[in-house]
Amino acid sequence: MLHRNRLVPLVSPAFWLCLAGAVTLALMPHPPEIHQLSDKAQHMLAFGTLALLGSFAFPRMSKPRLGERLSFIGALVEVAQSIPMLHRDCDIRDWIADTLAIVVVLVLLHLLRLPRDQAPEEAPEQA
């Protein structure tokens, strides 16, 4: 199992790459379409992935703070989509889908106690 100090350098670039990709796709006038997934499912997949990667990339950041920051990014994306030149639609339901996915992932990680700060302690030896 990888310890936190070894995992962060691997996951941190993946987080930033996914964030840049999600924002880029969201602000493209004509992004590629994934016909198998609805628009809301695409939002949830993107922000659920960001929440998962963010938890491991920034293990010292509290989950509520990470969730708040990712949700804020989702809101900013929706505001930016209201720019007429982009030919996109600002939809509060997209932001709600983003936030719902973030919350679900972070709650699951909390329940699973992930990411772990250290390896589990061994049981004390009995004499």
Helices and strands as residue ranges (DSSP letters): H 4-27, H 39-57, H 63-80, G 84-86, H 92-111
